[in-house]
């Protein structure tokens, strides 16, 4: 598919409109991501209105990446906790089964 025929969607970041390639049916996800990014960018802009849009976008991307990495780490920690609990439960069931015999 050539670039000219690729499906696109419109998003708005800091009051500027952008046309972004977007697969059919994925528009809602793109819009959700764009709104999240726009809120992050507006928050940074509100703290320092002298920053240019490129710098604001970079700072927002870094902040969002930090949030993502923290969330992934929390998820991994939760999965490890569940694994340990599952092992303890399996061991307890084995012990109970042995005592019952």
Buried (B, 14 or more C-beta within 10 A) or exposed (E): EEEEEEEBBEBEBBEEEEEBEBEEEEBEEBBEBBEEBBEBBBEBBEEEEEBEEEEBBEBBEEBBEEEEEEEEEEEEEEEEEEEEEEEEEEEEEEEEEEEEE
